[in-house]
Amino acid sequence: MSSPTQAMSPSTLESPARVLSAEEASRARREHEERADALTAAHRERRLRGQKHPVEDFLFTYYPFSPAKLRRWHPGWDVAYPVTADVDSRGAALITDVDDAGHRSWYLDYLDPPPSGRPGAGRTDTAEGTSGTAGHDGRLPHREADVLLRRADVERYRRDRASALSFMRRLLSASSLSSRRPQFGCFGLHEWAMVHRVQEGEQRHEDLPLRLSQAETDQVVERENLVCSHIDAFRFFTPSAAPRNAMQPTRETQVELDNPACLHVGMDLYKWAMKLTPLIPSGLVLDCFEHARETRVLDMEASPYDVRPLGYGVVPIETASGKAEYVRRQRGLAERADALRSRILDHLPPAID
């Protein structure tokens, strides 16, 4: 059993909006793990067989988050739960992100109520508490004994990841539909620009054939307008395609340029949500993962690759009808991405000047 750790002060962090019982926390963790396992089952099975999947592997290779990390349950920064929820009847840890002393990474443990009025003072036994909404003093009603609670270490996150937190907050706010007018004229040509004038065997997805010949693929890039504004798509353009782009995005201009309608901006919500754990509840992280997976389908169906052997369709953006289909689906994805973006921002702790 871990001992309380003083790491935050009521003057800088308000009381939790909710405190779960150990039973509720255990149930929430099991439900999250089951959902995460279902979402990653096919990938994990393919990995055991040594089999690649050029569409879905992207979610585990480009985004450096393993199924095991996606499986970790986090209730969100404003929710606390008894430490006993993370151990079995013998005191052995039920989760993987704890150290030998029983401390969970990026979490702090504190008494409710702390004897001195400050989270982290004193010690306690392993009594379980009763769930409910905390009062104005942060204490739960009808509790017979002090309880050692666990909560995301917001102060440490603010201190150790201050620059990253500021960047993510600014980027997410700036790229919302309420802040920036979406642009729907890219037609997914970023994937085409990544194979412009490449030699045989040099394309990014070597296991997939091109739908058109290399010469025809090059012609599409050369007759269309390249207007990619997202640095993490643009940086993979071939040397011959990059100068054709209407802008030259950089990391320094990302907050200024990210387009709310961009598929990769929408998929990146999964990245930001993962980077924001444990502040963000893990259910929202899985929602972002599902959105990224859905978006990846359009990304590849509109690409120069032939993904029909994998069971997908084709969005032929080199034609007028294909462009119209791309924009139709892009609009729906942009709206769903914006709802997720708003939820992420709403779940962030208040900024401190």
C-alpha positions as MATLAB code, in Angstrom:
seq = 'MSSPTQAMSPSTLESPARVLSAEEASRARREHEERADALTAAHRERRLRGQKHPVEDFLFTYYPFSPAKLRRWHPGWDVAYPVTADVDSRGAALITDVDDAGHRSWYLDYLDPPPSGRPGAGRTDTAEGTSGTAGHDGRLPHREADVLLRRADVERYRRDRASALSFMRRLLSASSLSSRRPQFGCFGLHEWAMVHRVQEGEQRHEDLPLRLSQAETDQVVERENLVCSHIDAFRFFTPSAAPRNAMQPTRETQVELDNPACLHVGMDLYKWAMKLTPLIPSGLVLDCFEHARETRVLDMEASPYDVRPLGYGVVPIETASGKAEYVRRQRGLAERADALRSRILDHLPPAID';
ca = [
       0.000    0.000    0.000;
       1.385    3.362   -0.949;
       1.716    6.182    1.517;
       0.101    9.571    0.865;
       2.114   11.937   -1.270;
       1.773   15.689   -0.872;
       1.810   17.074   -4.408;
      -1.004   19.565   -4.719;
      -2.647   22.264   -2.689;
      -6.312   23.241   -2.489;
      -5.228   26.751   -3.366;
      -4.236   25.635   -6.858;
      -6.480   22.609   -7.449;
     -10.143   22.363   -6.561;
     -11.667   19.314   -4.916;
     -12.580   16.407   -7.207;
     -15.950   16.716   -8.879;
     -16.592   13.075   -8.071;
     -15.096   10.359   -5.910;
     -15.724    6.769   -6.985;
     -16.031    3.839   -4.649;
     -13.495    1.055   -5.084;
     -16.236   -1.074   -6.656;
     -17.158    1.639   -9.163;
     -13.527    2.248  -10.067;
     -12.889   -1.472  -10.559;
     -15.952   -1.815  -12.746;
     -15.026    1.229  -14.826;
     -11.523   -0.133  -15.328;
     -12.810   -3.560  -16.414;
     -15.269   -2.004  -18.860;
     -12.537    0.176  -20.348;
     -10.138   -2.743  -20.679;
     -12.808   -4.837  -22.402;
     -13.591   -2.046  -24.864;
      -9.914   -1.397  -25.570;
      -9.224   -5.109  -26.034;
     -12.053   -5.374  -28.564;
     -10.721   -2.385  -30.523;
      -7.177   -3.750  -30.707;
      -7.910   -7.489  -30.985;
      -7.402   -7.726  -34.745;
      -4.128   -5.791  -34.585;
      -2.790   -7.931  -31.748;
      -3.723  -11.135  -33.569;
      -2.001   -9.968  -36.755;
       1.085   -9.018  -34.796;
       1.309  -12.514  -33.325;
       1.211  -13.896  -36.868;
       3.786  -11.368  -38.084;
       1.207   -9.963  -40.496;
       1.157   -6.297  -41.532;
      -1.913   -4.185  -42.276;
      -1.091   -0.976  -44.179;
      -4.324    0.740  -43.156;
      -4.778   -0.079  -39.465;
      -1.124   -0.462  -38.449;
      -0.836    3.295  -38.902;
      -2.676    3.744  -35.597;
       0.065    1.829  -33.762;
       3.178    2.787  -35.730;
       2.754    6.417  -36.762;
       1.136    7.037  -33.369;
       3.589    5.509  -30.874;
       1.004    4.127  -28.469;
       0.785    0.398  -27.812;
      -2.432   -1.541  -27.204;
      -1.239   -1.956  -23.616;
      -1.091    1.800  -23.099;
      -4.465    2.287  -24.752;
      -5.831   -0.298  -22.308;
      -4.919    1.710  -19.194;
      -7.909    3.216  -17.462;
      -7.848    6.833  -16.324;
     -10.949    8.476  -14.824;
      -9.852   12.048  -15.614;
      -8.138   14.692  -13.538;
     -11.235   15.722  -11.546;
     -12.170   12.219  -10.394;
     -10.630   10.397   -7.425;
     -10.971    6.783   -6.327;
      -9.737    4.596   -3.456;
      -6.251    3.172   -3.856;
      -7.672   -0.243   -2.934;
      -9.300   -0.430   -6.389;
      -5.863   -0.970   -7.920;
      -4.879   -4.002   -5.821;
      -6.280   -7.470   -5.289;
      -7.181   -9.088   -1.974;
      -3.495   -9.960   -1.387;
      -2.330   -6.415   -2.066;
      -0.851   -7.222   -5.492;
      -1.212   -4.536   -8.161;
      -3.947   -5.050  -10.741;
      -2.491   -2.417  -13.054;
       0.890   -2.169  -14.745;
       1.804    1.500  -14.229;
       2.736    1.249  -10.551;
       6.179    1.100   -8.963;
       7.445   -1.245   -6.277;
       6.210    1.104   -3.578;
       2.691    1.013   -4.975;
       2.686    4.520   -6.452;
       0.854    4.898   -9.756;
       2.709    6.875  -12.406;
       1.418   10.456  -12.772;
      -0.949   10.004   -9.818;
      -0.876   11.112   -6.215;
      -2.436    9.446   -3.193;
      -3.965   11.462   -0.355;
      -6.260   11.107    2.615;
      -9.882   12.148    2.458;
     -10.140   14.134    4.607;
      -6.470   14.953    5.312;
      -5.936   15.659    9.021;
      -4.266   18.994    8.307;
      -6.731   20.001    5.609;
      -4.163   19.424    2.859;
      -4.172   16.451    0.475;
      -1.222   14.235    1.241;
      -0.822   14.683    4.986;
      -0.853   11.623    7.243;
      -1.495    7.920    6.641;
      -4.574    5.720    6.500;
      -5.781    2.126    6.469;
      -7.296    0.345    3.464;
     -10.942    1.122    4.208;
     -13.163    1.544    1.170;
     -15.257    4.631    0.788;
     -18.700    5.410   -0.550;
     -19.107    6.984   -3.954;
     -20.810   10.299   -4.442;
     -20.297   13.917   -5.300;
     -17.803   15.716   -3.119;
     -18.981   18.651   -1.077;
     -17.513   22.132   -1.194;
     -14.786   21.005    1.185;
     -13.868   18.023   -1.005;
     -15.212   15.460    1.498;
     -17.730   12.763    0.693;
     -20.947   12.454    2.667;
     -21.721    9.486    4.961;
     -18.137    8.264    5.203;
     -17.248    6.452    8.398;
     -13.460    6.422    7.957;
     -10.769    8.383    6.221;
      -9.841    6.851    2.888;
      -6.628    6.895    0.900;
      -7.681    8.273   -2.469;
      -5.855    8.326   -5.785;
      -6.056   11.134   -8.274;
      -4.170   12.394  -11.327;
      -1.204   14.544  -10.312;
      -2.277   17.720  -12.072;
       0.369   19.884  -10.473;
       3.150   17.619  -11.692;
       1.696   17.604  -15.204;
       1.460   21.388  -15.189;
       5.040   21.636  -13.954;
       6.767   18.940  -16.022;
       4.748   19.316  -19.231;
       3.894   22.987  -19.086;
       5.139   23.761  -22.587;
       3.397   20.752  -24.143;
       0.152   21.464  -22.298;
       0.179   25.085  -23.450;
       0.868   24.046  -27.044;
      -1.905   21.439  -27.089;
      -4.429   23.831  -25.567;
      -3.576   26.539  -28.106;
      -3.562   24.117  -31.048;
      -6.881   22.507  -30.150;
      -8.526   25.868  -29.551;
      -7.214   27.396  -32.778;
      -8.201   24.436  -34.973;
     -11.824   24.261  -33.855;
     -14.653   24.985  -36.292;
     -15.706   27.933  -34.155;
     -12.242   29.501  -34.459;
     -11.221   28.730  -38.029;
     -13.095   28.294  -41.281;
     -12.577   24.753  -42.608;
     -11.051   24.254  -46.040;
     -12.343   21.363  -48.131;
     -10.167   21.668  -51.211;
      -7.267   19.320  -50.474;
      -9.036   16.122  -51.659;
      -6.558   13.913  -49.839;
      -3.766   14.650  -52.278;
      -1.155   14.434  -49.528;
      -0.914   10.672  -50.033;
      -0.404   11.204  -53.752;
       2.321   13.780  -53.113;
       4.142   11.210  -51.004;
       4.669    8.960  -54.036;
       5.265   11.633  -56.676;
       8.030   10.496  -59.037;
       9.285    7.770  -56.733;
      11.142    4.828  -58.156;
       9.821    1.295  -57.942;
      10.115   -0.023  -54.396;
      10.413    3.462  -52.835;
       6.751    4.081  -52.052;
       5.722    4.265  -48.400;
       3.370    1.278  -48.536;
       5.438   -1.145  -50.561;
       2.934   -3.971  -50.000;
       0.150   -2.087  -51.783;
      -0.069   -1.563  -55.536;
      -0.956    1.813  -57.022;
      -4.436    2.096  -58.555;
      -3.004    3.949  -61.532;
       0.358    3.643  -63.185;
       3.232    5.653  -61.729;
       3.075    8.043  -64.686;
      -0.696    8.552  -64.268;
      -0.257    9.069  -60.530;
       2.390   11.719  -61.192;
       0.060   13.450  -63.651;
      -2.669   13.733  -60.997;
      -0.245   15.478  -58.636;
       0.981   17.795  -61.368;
      -2.440   18.925  -62.619;
      -4.121   19.367  -59.216;
      -3.570   22.123  -56.678;
      -1.643   20.960  -53.629;
      -2.879   22.891  -50.592;
      -1.738   20.734  -47.675;
      -1.505   22.790  -44.465;
      -0.587   20.043  -41.996;
       3.102   19.690  -41.182;
       2.887   15.986  -40.349;
       1.496   15.191  -43.789;
       3.578   17.705  -45.697;
       6.872   16.491  -44.228;
       6.447   13.206  -46.113;
       6.042   14.859  -49.540;
       8.679   13.786  -52.024;
      11.293   16.404  -52.980;
       9.572   16.871  -56.341;
       6.110   17.391  -54.786;
       6.960   19.679  -51.861;
       7.646   22.818  -53.982;
       4.262   22.363  -55.662;
       2.408   22.865  -52.388;
       0.722   26.238  -51.905;
       2.385   26.658  -48.502;
       5.341   25.303  -46.609;
       3.984   24.251  -43.193;
       6.381   24.056  -40.261;
       6.051   23.041  -36.632;
       6.276   26.726  -35.725;
       3.254   27.566  -37.893;
       1.131   24.558  -36.925;
      -1.162   26.456  -34.555;
      -1.696   29.050  -37.275;
      -2.269   26.611  -40.141;
      -3.988   23.428  -38.912;
      -7.257   23.040  -40.818;
     -10.309   21.760  -38.875;
     -11.334   19.743  -41.953;
      -7.953   18.056  -42.439;
      -8.147   14.295  -41.974;
      -4.801   14.173  -40.211;
      -5.752   16.992  -37.865;
      -8.793   14.936  -36.919;
      -6.791   11.744  -36.477;
      -4.270   13.615  -34.344;
      -6.956   14.143  -31.711;
      -6.118   10.598  -30.660;
      -2.470   11.617  -30.239;
      -3.304   14.681  -28.178;
      -5.764   12.764  -26.002;
      -3.140   10.116  -25.287;
      -0.546   12.749  -24.495;
      -3.002   14.398  -22.125;
      -3.527   11.289  -20.007;
      -4.097   11.010  -17.109;
      -5.868   14.365  -17.272;
      -8.284   13.129  -19.947;
     -10.694   10.268  -19.145;
      -9.809    7.103  -21.000;
     -13.280    6.732  -22.484;
     -12.660    9.922  -24.446;
      -9.280    8.568  -25.565;
     -11.003    5.492  -26.997;
     -13.571    7.705  -28.731;
     -10.685    9.562  -30.381;
      -9.058    6.251  -31.343;
     -12.261    5.075  -33.010;
     -12.526    8.364  -34.875;
      -8.922    8.065  -36.061;
      -9.575    4.542  -37.304;
     -12.665    5.658  -39.232;
     -10.796    8.624  -40.687;
      -7.888    6.428  -41.723;
     -10.256    4.465  -43.961;
     -11.101    7.548  -46.049;
      -7.446    8.570  -45.976;
      -6.469    5.326  -47.694;
      -9.528    4.863  -49.898;
      -8.765    8.278  -51.421;
      -5.055    7.531  -51.724;
      -3.255    6.382  -54.892;
      -3.059    2.869  -53.425;
      -5.450    0.055  -54.274;
      -6.869   -1.077  -50.930;
      -9.714   -3.133  -52.403;
      -7.896   -6.449  -51.709;
      -8.114   -5.507  -48.010;
     -11.884   -5.085  -48.195;
     -12.034   -1.318  -48.606;
     -13.535    0.802  -51.361;
     -12.130    3.475  -53.657;
     -12.691    7.225  -53.603;
     -11.217    8.259  -56.982;
     -10.307   11.855  -56.192;
      -8.792   12.223  -59.656;
     -12.418   12.472  -60.895;
     -15.162   15.014  -60.176;
     -17.407   12.404  -58.597;
     -14.563   11.179  -56.413;
     -13.839   14.700  -55.206;
     -17.501   15.186  -54.309;
     -17.564   11.902  -52.367;
     -14.383   12.840  -50.548;
     -15.740   16.230  -49.444;
     -19.062   14.705  -48.363;
     -17.349   12.256  -46.055;
     -14.753   14.816  -44.994;
     -17.488   17.171  -43.770;
     -18.988   14.500  -41.556;
     -15.607   13.578  -40.133;
     -14.777   17.241  -39.467;
     -17.982   17.702  -37.484;
     -17.347   14.605  -35.396;
     -13.735   15.631  -34.869;
     -14.841   19.042  -33.654;
     -17.149   17.471  -31.072;
     -14.221   15.407  -29.781;
     -11.968   18.464  -29.789;
     -14.490   20.362  -27.676;
     -14.737   17.486  -25.234;
     -10.953   17.374  -24.831;
     -10.800   21.101  -24.148;
     -13.713   20.859  -21.714;
     -11.909   18.113  -19.775;
      -8.658   20.021  -19.327;
      -8.009   21.497  -15.873;
      -8.222   25.271  -15.623;
      -5.204   27.108  -16.938;
      -2.996   28.860  -14.405;
      -1.524   32.236  -15.330;
];
